[in-house]
Amino acid sequence: MLKKRIAVACTALALTAMVPVALTRAQSSLPKSKVVKVRDNFFYPDSLTVPKETKIIWRWPRSPGDVHDVYLTRRPNGVKRFHSELAASDYSFARRLKKSGQYTMVCTIHAEMSMKVKVRR
């Protein structure tokens, strides 16, 4: 009888120990996102390396500043170009990068304002 209780307790303990692993795996498979701040004449950060399926969110500040946009100039083959609206404040624009490779985005108003994203395989 004691052996049976020990076996049941060990099984319960083993199952309890596996729950955090299962949750960690489930959480790691969730789509990821990165926020890029759009500020006066720069993106922050201006360089990112992310896994495939990462959602990039460009966020303008709440208080008004210069007008900016996000325009995809360089991209992997087969990726459609994207272009945000012009905005000065309280705006966000997002795209999920699904294909590995190098992406370059610029503000069409400020040529010096650019950023790069490397999407890993």
Helices and strands as residue ranges (DSSP letters): H 2-28, E 33-39, E 42-44, E 47-51, E 54-59, E 71-74, E 92-97, E 101-106, E 114-120
